[in-house]
Amino acid sequence: MRMPPWSCRILAGLSLPLASALALAACDTVESQTQSPSESGCYVTGCSAELCVDRPDIASPCIYRAEFACYHDATCARQSDDRCGWTPTPKLQACLAVSAGAQP
């Protein structure tokens, strides 16, 4: 069974015990993958798909933070300042607030 690409990127950024390392074998790839641009010309990129930017060649270190999971259901689009960014919906803001409390 193949794992979704975002979970593979998350697993790749962690220090893995053997059992989790074996889970990576179910991944097609653990490389950072840039998604196609949205209609607004914004790209979701970064090792954990945590960046919303206007260039597809932007990368990030392969680390994991709890808030990165919040962006998987968020909207990456051009904002009112004409820059690419995550649309600050109540759901995204609540998720980020909860994950900030989960940080060590």
Secondary structure, DSSP 8 states (H G I E B T S, - for coil): ----HHHHHHHHTS---HHHHHHHTT-S--S-------TTS-EEESTTS-EEES-TT----S---GGGGGGGGS-EEE-TTSSEEE---HHHHHHHHHHHHH--
